[in-house]
Amino acid sequence: MHKTPDFNAPLLFNDPAAALAQVHHIYRQSVAFLREAMHDYVGGGDYDGVRVRACYPFVRLHTHSVTRQTDLPVGRLSYGFVAGPGRFETTLTRPDLYADYYLEQFRLLLANHGGQLEVGTSTQPIPIHFSFAEHDHVEGQLDAARRALMRDVFDLPDLTVMDDGIANGTHEPRPGEALPLSLFTAPRVDYSLQRLRHYTGTSPEWFQNFVLFTNYQFYIDEFVRLGRAAMADPDSGYIAFVEPGNVVTRRVGLSPQPGDELGAEPPRLPQMPAYHLMREDRSGITMVNIGVGPANAKTITDHIAVLRPHAWLMLGHCAGLRNSQQLGDYVLAHAYVREDHVLDEELPLWVPIPALAEIQLALEAAVADVTGVPPQELKRIMRTGTVASTDNRNWELLPDNTPQRRFSQSRAVALDMESATIAANGFRFRVPYGTLLCVSDKPLHGEIKLPGMANHFYRERVDQHLRIGIRAIERLRTGGADQLHSRKLRSFAEVAFQ
């Protein structure tokens, strides 16, 4: 016997807000049904021979022409339209979290193509684990036998419907299947939202549209100091600062919000802790300490990508490869040598990772703003060039100097372990990216890191470097997100959603 929520027939909408309201209705109904059934199951209800299922909402667009119906300024955007005639659809999740995003995508589809959007209940089941509320852990009350029977009663996460084939450009719709509207299906989004909680120690709701990545705790220490200082400033444009454990500090003069009291400092930091300096419109800054290595860099960007940020930037330390560089010099990456290997299957090495002019200009201007060095003199403290990323931390010990030879042939000026991964995943997921590194050692020229020297260097340089990253984001924010989403990142037959 199957138990399902009341059926919602598909409806047509020419008003994006009304379409979004129907998405909310279907999703709330489905999730409430699953939660009620789960609580009953945990309480000992008889579910012998019963299958409980509720499905995600979908949005669908039918087009009959390649012609778009809009003029500027919407026509300048690199997203918001489909590539040609056909049937396009995607499943949707968490409309509470994605309300503004969905509303904008719906608005652009109607503006570009006219007609109507169809909203209904899909045939894609919502896994029971993805229906739980933020602090709902009822499954923990089950004994082992009862937990094992869950698979017979509820839908569990199915990895076969969570792959990245759409983003990778390898997805081939089956005969009669609609073309995709979004890079990510609802189950793939839900999976990443769960992973973000695990890896960063904070809820997805806190993440902002501009993200800084770093590979050193020193940067996080300084970001925390700046975040707390902003909360003590009644004139700050930021409204809250959130730390791991969902510990919320509101700006002075602002009242606590419901749920703030649930935050608690964790007994130990998560693998990749995240900190959020929030603005009212989510255009604030999230900073994540990804640690060392390309595996972490890929993991966290795989999941943050479903939040559709406006940009992410890498700030960290690197090995300077040129004798003319000094410790403390900056490196603005305009190309990448990818020897990290973690994305070789998803993004072949023959795919170039281009520099994005909007990001490059913002970073360069931010260096001038913060250091006070005139733009025409920036070459004294900053070099623009190729950054190599490797998965071998001890590359210096490899025989025959083969890495050095490759780095020289590629004209690399700096080496780290994360930047190429973050840039490549930005390219893959259509998230604008950039890299500004700081030279902390020169292993090819006898200047290696020693504990005392390294600690002094990091503490001396981190404050300036972080302020440059923040200043770059301020410039990008002022310029408008519409200018960021470059056509360089869009493929031939691109999905419509940003």
PyMOL commands that set and color helices and strands:
alter all, ss='L'
color gray80, all
select helices_A, chain A and resi 16-42+74-76+95-113+128-131+138-141+144-148+150-153+159-161+165-168+186-200+204-206+217-231+260-262+294-307+357-371+375-380+395-397+399-409+419-428+443-445+451-479+481-483+487-489
alter helices_A, ss='H'
color red, helices_A
select strands_A, chain A and resi 2-3+11-13+51-52+55-63+86-91+117-125+179-180+210-214+240-243+247-250+274-278+285-289+311-320+330-339+382-390+412-416+433-441
alter strands_A, ss='S'
color yellow, strands_A
deselect
rebuild
show_as cartoon
